[in-house]
Amino acid sequence: MPLPKIQDEELRPYLPYLLKDLWEMGNMPAYKYELLSKNMLAKGKPKIIDLGCGKGAELIQIAKKFEFDGTGVDIYPEFIEEANFRKRINDCEHLNFIVDDFVEHLDSYKNYNIIFFEYNPKLFGGVSNSLNALKMS
């Protein structure tokens, strides 16, 4: 007998529990260090927003190397709670982590120089739609 197909929305309430022991959840910011050092940081203190920041690992790791104003946004309160805990123990109090559905409120995130967004075609559609949606923010 085949297993039933599980839809993403069915798993959504369980993700904080399933991922409770992970902090970095797949982020590898090394290439972002290089891009930031070569492009944005030479032009002053950037404002960075991380849409779907998870537990804040990427922003916190980058804040240890560079000076910037950063905001992380995620839909899971448990993830943001962990991000706020991690920012305190890593002396990154200048970072701001908030619970929000950035897809619904994308217009409220303006005036950022840099957007971190792990591409997901289910959120805005294809690559072109995603780039256009993020370009307006």
DSSP file (Angstrom, degrees, kcal/mol; ACC not computed):
  #  RESIDUE AA STRUCTURE BP1 BP2  ACC     N-H-->O    O-->H-N    N-H-->O    O-->H-N    TCO  KAPPA ALPHA  PHI   PSI    X-CA   Y-CA   Z-CA
    1    1 A M              0   0    0      0, 0.0     2,-0.1     0, 0.0     0, 0.0   0.000 360.0 360.0 360.0 129.1    0.0    0.0    0.0
    2    2 A P        -     0   0    0      0, 0.0     3,-0.1     0, 0.0     0, 0.0  -0.381 360.0-107.4 -72.1 150.7    1.5    3.4   -1.0
    3    3 A L        -     0   0    0      1,-0.1     2,-0.1    -2,-0.1     3,-0.0  -0.464  41.5 -99.8 -71.8 147.9    2.0    6.0    1.7
    4    4 A P        -     0   0    0      0, 0.0     2,-0.4     0, 0.0    -1,-0.1  -0.402  39.2-106.1 -68.6 146.5   -0.4    9.0    1.6
    5    5 A K        -     0   0    0     -2,-0.1     2,-0.6    -3,-0.1     0, 0.0  -0.584  32.6-145.0 -73.3 128.1    0.9   12.2    0.0
    6    6 A I        -     0   0    0     -2,-0.4     2,-0.2    -3,-0.0    -1,-0.0  -0.853   9.0-144.8 -99.4 125.1    1.6   14.8    2.6
    7    7 A Q    >>  -     0   0    0     -2,-0.6     4,-1.1     1,-0.1     3,-1.0  -0.571  21.2-118.0 -84.5 150.2    0.9   18.3    1.7
    8    8 A D  H >> S+     0   0    0      1,-0.3     4,-1.5    -2,-0.2     3,-0.7   0.886 113.9  57.5 -53.7 -42.3    3.2   21.1    2.9
    9    9 A E  H 34 S+     0   0    0      1,-0.3    -1,-0.3     2,-0.2    -3,-0.0   0.797 100.3  57.8 -64.2 -27.6    0.3   22.8    4.8
   10   10 A E  H <4 S+     0   0    0     -3,-1.0    -1,-0.3     1,-0.2    -2,-0.2   0.835 110.9  42.6 -70.0 -31.6   -0.3   19.6    6.8
   11   11 A L  H XX S+     0   0    0     -4,-1.1     3,-2.1    -3,-0.7     4,-0.9   0.725  90.3  90.1 -83.6 -23.6    3.3   19.7    8.1
   12   12 A R  G >< S+     0   0    0     -4,-1.5     3,-0.9     1,-0.3    -1,-0.2   0.822  83.6  51.3 -48.8 -46.0    3.4   23.4    8.8
   13   13 A P  G 34 S+     0   0    0      0, 0.0    -1,-0.3     0, 0.0     4,-0.3   0.752 113.4  47.5 -65.4 -19.7    2.1   23.2   12.4
   14   14 A Y  G <> S+     0   0    0     -3,-2.1     4,-2.7    -4,-0.2     3,-0.3   0.549  84.4  91.4 -97.6  -9.1    4.8   20.6   13.2
   15   15 A L  H <X S+     0   0    0     -3,-0.9     4,-2.4    -4,-0.9    -1,-0.1   0.898  82.3  54.6 -59.2 -44.8    7.8   22.3   11.7
   16   16 A P  H  4 S+     0   0    0      0, 0.0    -1,-0.2     0, 0.0    -2,-0.1   0.909 114.0  42.7 -56.5 -38.9    8.9   24.1   14.8
   17   17 A Y  H >4 S+     0   0    0     -3,-0.3     3,-1.3    -4,-0.3     4,-0.2   0.930 114.0  50.0 -71.1 -44.1    9.0   20.8   16.7
   18   18 A L  H 3< S+     0   0    0     -4,-2.7     3,-0.3     1,-0.3    -1,-0.2   0.821 119.8  37.4 -63.6 -30.6   10.6   18.9   13.9
   19   19 A L  T >< S+     0   0    0     -4,-2.4     3,-1.7    -5,-0.2    -1,-0.3   0.186  81.2 115.6-104.9  15.0   13.4   21.5   13.5
   20   20 A K  T <  S+     0   0    0     -3,-1.3    -1,-0.2     1,-0.3    -2,-0.1   0.790  77.1  47.7 -60.1 -30.7   13.8   22.3   17.2
   21   21 A D  T 3  S+     0   0    0     -3,-0.3     2,-0.4    -4,-0.2    -1,-0.3   0.447  97.3  85.4 -92.4   0.8   17.4   21.1   17.5
   22   22 A L    <   +     0   0    0     -3,-1.7    -3,-0.0     1,-0.2    33,-0.0  -0.852  41.0 168.8-104.0 135.9   18.6   22.8   14.3
   23   23 A W  S    S+     0   0    0     -2,-0.4    34,-0.5    33,-0.0    32,-0.5   0.774  79.6  41.9-105.2 -47.4   19.8   26.4   14.4
   24   24 A E  S >  S-     0   0    0     33,-0.1     3,-2.7    32,-0.1    34,-0.1   0.659  77.3-167.7 -83.0 -15.7   21.4   26.9   11.0
   25   25 A M  T 3  S-     0   0    0      1,-0.3    -1,-0.1    -6,-0.1    -3,-0.0   0.720  72.0 -43.0  34.5  46.9   18.8   25.1    9.0
   26   26 A G  T 3  S+     0   0    0      1,-0.3    -1,-0.3     0, 0.0     2,-0.2   0.418  95.1 142.3  92.3  -1.9   20.8   24.8    5.7
   27   27 A N    <   -     0   0    0     -3,-2.7    -1,-0.3     1,-0.1    -3,-0.0  -0.548  24.7-178.7 -78.0 138.4   22.3   28.3    5.6
   28   28 A M    >   +     0   0    0     -2,-0.2     3,-0.7     1,-0.1     4,-0.3  -0.768   2.7 177.9-132.3  86.1   25.8   28.7    4.2
   29   29 A P  T 3>  +     0   0    0      0, 0.0     4,-2.0     0, 0.0     3,-0.4   0.415  51.2 101.6 -76.7   3.8   26.6   32.4    4.4
   30   30 A A  H 3> S+     0   0    0      1,-0.3     4,-1.6     2,-0.2     5,-0.1   0.902  83.7  47.4 -56.7 -44.1   30.2   32.2    3.2
   31   31 A Y  H <> S+     0   0    0     -3,-0.7     4,-2.1     1,-0.2    -1,-0.3   0.825 109.7  54.7 -67.7 -28.2   29.4   33.3   -0.4
   32   32 A K  H  > S+     0   0    0     -3,-0.4     4,-2.8    -4,-0.3     5,-0.2   0.849 101.8  57.9 -72.3 -33.1   27.3   36.2    1.1
   33   33 A Y  H  X S+     0   0    0     -4,-2.0     4,-2.6     2,-0.2     5,-0.2   0.944 109.1  46.0 -56.4 -47.2   30.4   37.3    3.2
   34   34 A E  H  X S+     0   0    0     -4,-1.6     4,-2.0     2,-0.2    -2,-0.2   0.927 113.6  47.1 -64.5 -46.3   32.3   37.7   -0.1
   35   35 A L  H  X>S+     0   0    0     -4,-2.1     4,-2.0     1,-0.2     5,-0.6   0.913 113.9  48.4 -62.2 -42.6   29.5   39.5   -1.9
   36   36 A L  I  <>S+     0   0    0     -4,-2.8     5,-2.4     1,-0.2     6,-0.4   0.930 111.9  48.1 -64.5 -45.0   28.9   41.9    1.0
   37   37 A S  I  <5S+     0   0    0     -4,-2.6    -1,-0.2    -5,-0.2    -2,-0.2   0.851 117.5  41.9 -66.4 -33.1   32.6   42.7    1.4
   38   38 A K  I  <5S+     0   0    0     -4,-2.0    -1,-0.2    -5,-0.2    -2,-0.2   0.790 129.9  16.2 -83.2 -27.9   33.1   43.4   -2.3
   39   39 A N  I  <5S+     0   0    0     -4,-2.0    -3,-0.2    -5,-0.2     4,-0.2   0.859 125.8  21.8-115.7 -58.4   29.9   45.3   -3.0
   40   40 A M  I > <S+     0   0    0     -5,-0.6     3,-1.7    -4,-0.4    -3,-0.2   0.880 109.2  60.1 -91.3 -39.3   27.8   46.8   -0.3
   41   41 A L  G > <S+     0   0    0     -5,-2.4     3,-1.2     1,-0.3    -1,-0.2   0.769  97.4  61.7 -69.0 -24.1   29.9   47.3    2.8
   42   42 A A  G 3  S+     0   0    0     -6,-0.4    -1,-0.3     1,-0.2    -2,-0.1   0.685 100.5  57.7 -70.4 -16.7   32.4   49.6    1.0
   43   43 A K  G <  S-     0   0    0     -3,-1.7    -1,-0.2     1,-0.4     2,-0.2   0.174 121.2 -84.5-101.0  16.9   29.5   52.0    0.5
   44   44 A G  S <  S-     0   0    0     -3,-1.2    -1,-0.4     2,-0.0     0, 0.0  -0.625  73.9 -25.9 112.8-173.7   28.5   52.5    4.1
   45   45 A K        -     0   0    0     -2,-0.2    23,-0.2    -3,-0.1    -4,-0.1  -0.675  67.5-151.4 -82.8 108.4   26.4   50.7    6.6
   46   46 A P        -     0   0    0      0, 0.0    23,-2.4     0, 0.0     2,-0.5  -0.284  11.1-127.7 -77.9 164.4   23.7   48.7    4.7
   47   47 A K  E     -a   69   0A   0     21,-0.2    67,-2.0    23,-0.0    66,-1.6  -0.972  30.7-168.7-109.4 121.3   20.2   47.7    5.8
   48   48 A I  E     -ab  70 114A   0     21,-3.0    23,-2.2    -2,-0.5     2,-0.4  -0.914  10.0-168.3-116.4 136.1   19.6   44.0    5.4
   49   49 A I  E     -ab  71 115A   0     65,-2.3    67,-3.2    -2,-0.4     2,-0.6  -0.984   7.8-157.3-121.5 136.6   16.4   42.1    5.6
   50   50 A D  E >   -ab  72 116A   0     21,-2.8    23,-2.6    -2,-0.4     3,-0.8  -0.921  10.0-157.0-113.9 104.7   16.2   38.3    5.8
   51   51 A L  E 3  S+ab  73 117A   0     65,-2.6    67,-0.6    -2,-0.6    23,-0.2  -0.722  84.5  13.3 -86.0 118.8   12.8   37.1    4.6
   52   52 A G  T 3  S+     0   0    0     21,-2.6    -1,-0.3    -2,-0.6    22,-0.2   0.901  81.0 171.9  80.0  47.3   12.1   33.7    6.1
   53   53 A C    X   -     0   0    0     20,-2.0     3,-1.8    -3,-0.8     5,-0.3   0.567  16.8-162.7 -71.2 -10.2   15.0   34.1    8.5
   54   54 A G  T 3  S-     0   0    0     19,-0.3    -1,-0.2     1,-0.2    29,-0.2  -0.474  71.5 -13.3  63.3-125.7   14.3   30.9   10.4
   55   55 A K  T 3  S-     0   0    0    -32,-0.5    -1,-0.2    -2,-0.3    31,-0.2   0.185  98.6-105.4 -98.4  15.4   16.2   31.1   13.7
   56   56 A G  S <> S+     0   0    0     -3,-1.8     4,-2.4    17,-0.1     5,-0.2   0.534  75.3 136.8  82.3   7.4   18.4   34.0   12.6
   57   57 A A  H  > S+     0   0    0    -34,-0.5     4,-2.7    -4,-0.3     5,-0.2   0.892  70.4  49.1 -58.0 -43.8   21.6   32.0   12.1
   58   58 A E  H  > S+     0   0    0     -5,-0.3     4,-2.3     2,-0.2     5,-0.2   0.950 113.7  43.8 -65.3 -49.6   22.6   33.8    8.9
   59   59 A L  H  > S+     0   0    0      1,-0.2     4,-2.4     2,-0.2    -1,-0.2   0.913 115.4  49.6 -61.8 -41.9   22.1   37.3   10.1
   60   60 A I  H  X S+     0   0    0     -4,-2.4     4,-1.0     2,-0.2    -2,-0.2   0.921 111.5  47.9 -64.7 -43.9   23.8   36.6   13.4
   61   61 A Q  H  < S+     0   0    0     -4,-2.7     4,-0.4    -5,-0.2     3,-0.4   0.899 114.3  46.4 -64.4 -39.6   26.8   35.0   11.7
   62   62 A I  H >X S+     0   0    0     -4,-2.3     4,-2.4    -5,-0.2     3,-1.4   0.865 106.0  59.8 -70.3 -35.1   27.1   37.8    9.2
   63   63 A A  H 3< S+     0   0    0     -4,-2.4    -1,-0.2     1,-0.3    -2,-0.2   0.745  96.6  62.2 -65.5 -22.1   26.8   40.4   12.1
   64   64 A K  T 3< S+     0   0    0     -4,-1.0    -1,-0.3    -3,-0.4    -2,-0.2   0.715 115.7  31.0 -72.9 -19.9   29.9   38.9   13.7
   65   65 A K  T <4 S+     0   0    0     -3,-1.4     2,-0.3    -4,-0.4    -2,-0.2   0.724 123.1  34.5-107.0 -29.8   31.9   39.9   10.6
   66   66 A F  S  < S-     0   0    0     -4,-2.4     2,-0.6     2,-0.0    -1,-0.2  -0.893  70.4-121.9-132.4 155.8   30.2   43.1    9.3
   67   67 A E        +     0   0    0     -2,-0.3     2,-0.3    -3,-0.1    -4,-0.1  -0.870  52.6 128.0 -98.2 124.8   28.4   46.1   10.7
   68   68 A F        -     0   0    0     -2,-0.6     2,-0.6   -23,-0.2   -21,-0.2  -0.974  60.7-103.0-162.2 164.5   24.9   46.6    9.3
   69   69 A D  E     -a   47   0A   0    -23,-2.4   -21,-3.0    -2,-0.3     2,-0.4  -0.896  48.9-171.5 -94.7 124.3   21.3   47.2   10.4
   70   70 A G  E     -a   48   0A   0     -2,-0.6    26,-2.2    24,-0.4     2,-0.4  -0.940  20.7-174.6-129.0 143.5   19.5   43.8   10.1
   71   71 A T  E     -ac  49  96A   0    -23,-2.2   -21,-2.8    -2,-0.4     2,-0.4  -1.000   8.3-161.9-131.3 131.4   15.9   42.6   10.4
   72   72 A G  E     -ac  50  97A   0     24,-3.0    26,-2.8    -2,-0.4     2,-0.4  -0.940   7.3-167.6-112.7 137.5   14.9   38.9   10.2
   73   73 A V  E     +ac  51  98A   0    -23,-2.6   -21,-2.6    -2,-0.4   -20,-2.0  -0.986  14.0 159.9-127.5 130.1   11.2   38.0    9.5
   74   74 A D  E     - c   0  99A   0     24,-1.9    26,-1.8    -2,-0.4     6,-0.1  -0.990  40.3-134.2-147.5 154.5    9.7   34.6    9.9
   75   75 A I  S    S+     0   0    0     -2,-0.3    26,-0.1    24,-0.2    24,-0.1   0.663  84.8  83.5 -81.4 -18.0    6.2   33.2   10.2
   76   76 A Y     >  -     0   0    0      1,-0.2     4,-1.9    24,-0.1     3,-0.5  -0.789  61.4-160.0 -95.2 114.7    7.0   30.9   13.1
   77   77 A P  H  > S+     0   0    0      0, 0.0     4,-2.5     0, 0.0     5,-0.2   0.850  93.8  58.5 -57.7 -34.6    7.0   32.5   16.6
   78   78 A E  H  > S+     0   0    0      1,-0.2     4,-1.8     2,-0.2     5,-0.1   0.882 105.6  48.7 -64.0 -37.4    9.1   29.6   17.9
   79   79 A F  H  > S+     0   0    0     -3,-0.5     4,-2.6     2,-0.2    -1,-0.2   0.916 111.9  48.2 -67.5 -43.1   11.9   30.4   15.4
   80   80 A I  H  X S+     0   0    0     -4,-1.9     4,-2.7     2,-0.2    -2,-0.2   0.874 108.2  55.0 -67.4 -36.4   11.8   34.1   16.2
   81   81 A E  H  X S+     0   0    0     -4,-2.5     4,-1.9     2,-0.2    -1,-0.2   0.929 111.0  45.3 -59.3 -44.9   12.0   33.3   19.9
   82   82 A E  H  X S+     0   0    0     -4,-1.8     4,-2.9     2,-0.2    -2,-0.2   0.901 111.2  53.1 -64.9 -41.5   15.1   31.2   19.2
   83   83 A A  H  X S+     0   0    0     -4,-2.6     4,-2.4   -29,-0.2    -2,-0.2   0.912 109.2  48.7 -60.9 -43.1   16.6   34.0   17.0
   84   84 A N  H  X S+     0   0    0     -4,-2.7     4,-1.4     2,-0.2    -1,-0.2   0.872 112.1  49.0 -66.4 -36.3   16.1   36.5   19.8
   85   85 A F  H  X S+     0   0    0     -4,-1.9     4,-2.0    -5,-0.2    -2,-0.2   0.940 112.9  47.6 -63.7 -47.6   17.8   34.2   22.3
   86   86 A R  H  X S+     0   0    0     -4,-2.9     4,-1.4     1,-0.2    -2,-0.2   0.849 107.2  55.7 -65.3 -35.3   20.7   33.6   19.9
   87   87 A K  H  <>S+     0   0    0     -4,-2.4     5,-3.2    -5,-0.2    -1,-0.2   0.888 108.7  49.2 -66.4 -35.4   21.2   37.3   19.2
   88   88 A R  H ><5S+     0   0    0     -4,-1.4     3,-1.3     1,-0.2    -2,-0.2   0.937 112.4  45.2 -67.2 -46.4   21.5   37.9   22.9
   89   89 A I  H 3<5S+     0   0    0     -4,-2.0    -1,-0.2     1,-0.3    -2,-0.2   0.698 115.5  48.8 -74.1 -15.6   24.1   35.2   23.5
   90   90 A N  T 3<5S-     0   0    0     -4,-1.4    -1,-0.3    -5,-0.2    -2,-0.2   0.250 113.1-116.9-103.0  11.0   26.0   36.3   20.4
   91   91 A D  T < 5S+     0   0    0     -3,-1.3    -3,-0.2     1,-0.1     3,-0.1   0.919  73.8 131.6  55.0  49.8   26.0   40.0   21.4
   92   92 A C    > < +     0   0    0     -5,-3.2     3,-2.2     1,-0.1    -4,-0.1  -0.299  11.0 144.6-122.6  45.6   24.0   41.0   18.4
   93   93 A E  T 3   +     0   0    0      1,-0.3    -1,-0.1    -5,-0.2    -5,-0.1   0.686  62.4  71.5 -61.8 -18.3   21.4   43.2   20.1
   94   94 A H  T 3  S+     0   0    0     -3,-0.1   -24,-0.4    -7,-0.1    -1,-0.3   0.641  81.2  91.8 -73.8 -13.0   21.3   45.5   17.1
   95   95 A L    <   -     0   0    0     -3,-2.2     2,-0.5   -26,-0.1   -24,-0.2  -0.535  66.8-149.1 -81.1 151.1   19.5   42.9   15.1
   96   96 A N  E     -c   71   0A   0    -26,-2.2   -24,-3.0    -2,-0.2     2,-0.5  -0.983  11.0-171.5-123.9 125.5   15.7   42.8   15.0
   97   97 A F  E     +c   72   0A   0     -2,-0.5     2,-0.3   -26,-0.2   -24,-0.2  -0.972  11.0 178.1-119.8 130.4   13.7   39.6   14.6
   98   98 A I  E     -c   73   0A   0    -26,-2.8   -24,-1.9    -2,-0.5     2,-0.6  -0.956  30.1-124.1-134.6 150.0   10.0   39.7   14.1
   99   99 A V  E     +c   74   0A   0     -2,-0.3     2,-0.3   -26,-0.2   -24,-0.2  -0.812  54.5 128.6 -89.4 123.0    7.1   37.3   13.5
  100  100 A D        -     0   0    0    -26,-1.8     2,-1.1    -2,-0.6     3,-0.1  -0.965  64.1-113.5-167.3 156.1    5.2   38.2   10.4
  101  101 A D    >>  -     0   0    0     -2,-0.3     4,-1.5     1,-0.2     3,-0.8  -0.806  33.2-172.1 -93.1  91.9    3.9   36.7    7.1
  102  102 A F  T 34 S+     0   0    0     -2,-1.1     4,-0.3     1,-0.3    -1,-0.2   0.745  78.0  64.4 -63.7 -23.0    6.2   38.7    4.8
  103  103 A V  T >4 S+     0   0    0      1,-0.2     3,-0.6     2,-0.2    -1,-0.3   0.924 109.3  38.9 -64.5 -42.9    4.3   37.4    1.7
  104  104 A E  T <4 S+     0   0    0     -3,-0.8    -2,-0.2     1,-0.2    -1,-0.2   0.773 126.9  35.5 -76.5 -26.5    1.2   39.2    2.8
  105  105 A H  T >< S+     0   0    0     -4,-1.5     3,-2.0     1,-0.1     4,-0.3  -0.017  71.9 128.6-118.8  28.8    3.0   42.3    4.1
  106  106 A L  G X   +     0   0    0     -3,-0.6     3,-1.8     1,-0.3    -1,-0.1   0.832  68.6  64.3 -56.8 -34.2    5.8   42.6    1.7
  107  107 A D  G 3  S+     0   0    0      1,-0.3    -1,-0.3    -3,-0.2     3,-0.1   0.735  93.1  62.9 -62.6 -21.6    4.9   46.3    1.1
  108  108 A S  G <  S+     0   0    0     -3,-2.0     2,-0.8     1,-0.2    -1,-0.3   0.526  88.7  74.7 -82.9  -3.5    5.8   47.1    4.7
  109  109 A Y    <   +     0   0    0     -3,-1.8     3,-0.2    -4,-0.3     2,-0.2  -0.699  67.6 138.9-110.6  79.7    9.4   46.1    4.2
  110  110 A K        +     0   0    0     -2,-0.8    27,-0.1     1,-0.2    26,-0.0  -0.623  41.3  45.8-112.6 172.1   10.9   49.0    2.2
  111  111 A N  S    S+     0   0    0      1,-0.2     2,-0.4    -2,-0.2    -1,-0.2   0.796  71.6 136.8  65.9  32.9   14.1   50.9    2.4
  112  112 A Y        -     0   0    0     25,-0.3    -1,-0.2    -3,-0.2   -64,-0.2  -0.906  44.3-156.4-106.5 140.0   16.5   47.9    2.6
  113  113 A N  S    S+     0   0    0    -66,-1.6     2,-0.4    -2,-0.4   -65,-0.2   0.821  81.8  32.2 -78.5 -33.1   19.7   47.8    0.6
  114  114 A I  E     -b   48   0A   0    -67,-2.0   -65,-2.3     2,-0.0     2,-0.5  -0.985  64.5-163.6-133.0 134.8   19.9   44.0    0.7
  115  115 A I  E     -b   49   0A   0     -2,-0.4     2,-0.5   -67,-0.2   -65,-0.2  -0.979   5.7-158.6-118.1 124.8   17.3   41.3    0.7
  116  116 A F  E     +b   50   0A   0    -67,-3.2   -65,-2.6    -2,-0.5     2,-0.3  -0.903  25.8 159.6 -96.7 127.7   18.1   37.7    1.7
  117  117 A F  E     -b   51   0A   0     -2,-0.5     2,-0.8   -67,-0.2   -65,-0.1  -0.899  36.7-142.1-152.6 117.6   15.4   35.3    0.4
  118  118 A E        -     0   0    0    -67,-0.6    -2,-0.0    -2,-0.3   -68,-0.0  -0.735  42.6-111.0 -80.7 112.8   15.7   31.6   -0.2
  119  119 A Y        +     0   0    0     -2,-0.8    -1,-0.1     1,-0.1     8,-0.1  -0.119  43.0 172.1 -52.8 131.1   13.8   31.1   -3.4
  120  120 A N    >>  -     0   0    0      5,-0.1     3,-1.8     6,-0.1     4,-0.9  -0.906  22.9-156.2-141.0 109.8   10.5   29.3   -3.1
  121  121 A P  H 3> S+     0   0    0      0, 0.0     4,-1.2     0, 0.0    -1,-0.1   0.704  90.4  66.2 -63.2 -18.6    8.3   29.1   -6.2
  122  122 A K  H 34 S+     0   0    0      1,-0.2     4,-0.1     2,-0.2    -3,-0.0   0.715  97.7  54.7 -75.0 -19.0    5.2   28.6   -4.0
  123  123 A L  H <4 S-     0   0    0     -3,-1.8    -1,-0.2     2,-0.2     3,-0.1   0.950 132.1  -2.5 -82.0 -50.5    5.4   32.0   -2.4
  124  124 A F  H  < S-     0   0    0     -4,-0.9     2,-0.3     1,-0.5    -2,-0.2   0.434 101.2-110.1-121.7  -2.7    5.5   34.4   -5.4
  125  125 A G  S  < S-     0   0    0     -4,-1.2    -1,-0.5    -5,-0.3    -2,-0.2  -0.791  71.1  -1.7 103.0-152.5    5.5   32.1   -8.4
  126  126 A G  S  > S-     0   0    0     -2,-0.3     4,-2.4    -3,-0.1     5,-0.2   0.092  85.4 -85.9 -66.6-178.1    8.4   31.7  -10.7
  127  127 A V  H  > S+     0   0    0      1,-0.2     4,-2.8     2,-0.2     5,-0.2   0.912 127.4  50.8 -58.8 -46.3   11.8   33.4  -10.5
  128  128 A S  H  > S+     0   0    0      1,-0.2     4,-2.5     2,-0.2    -1,-0.2   0.922 111.4  47.6 -60.3 -45.3   10.6   36.4  -12.5
  129  129 A N  H  > S+     0   0    0      2,-0.2     4,-2.5     1,-0.2    -1,-0.2   0.904 112.4  50.2 -62.0 -40.8    7.6   36.9  -10.3
  130  130 A S  H  X S+     0   0    0     -4,-2.4     4,-2.6     2,-0.2     5,-0.2   0.933 111.1  47.8 -63.8 -46.2    9.7   36.5   -7.2
  131  131 A L  H  X S+     0   0    0     -4,-2.8     4,-2.2     1,-0.2    -2,-0.2   0.910 113.0  49.0 -62.4 -41.7   12.3   39.1   -8.4
  132  132 A N  H  X S+     0   0    0     -4,-2.5     4,-1.2    -5,-0.2    -1,-0.2   0.908 111.7  48.7 -63.8 -42.0    9.5   41.5   -9.3
  133  133 A A  H  < S+     0   0    0     -4,-2.5     4,-0.5     1,-0.2     3,-0.3   0.922 115.6  43.4 -64.4 -43.5    7.8   41.2   -6.0
  134  134 A L  H >< S+     0   0    0     -4,-2.6     3,-0.8     1,-0.2    -1,-0.2   0.816 105.8  62.9 -72.4 -30.5   11.0   41.6   -4.0
  135  135 A K  H 3< S+     0   0    0     -4,-2.2    -1,-0.2     1,-0.2    -2,-0.2   0.839 100.9  53.1 -62.2 -33.6   12.1   44.5   -6.2
  136  136 A M  T 3<        0   0    0     -4,-1.2    -1,-0.2    -3,-0.3    -2,-0.2   0.678 360.0 360.0 -77.3 -16.7    9.1   46.5   -5.1
  137  137 A S    <         0   0    0     -3,-0.8   -25,-0.3    -4,-0.5    -1,-0.2   0.506 360.0 360.0 -77.9 360.0    9.9   46.0   -1.4
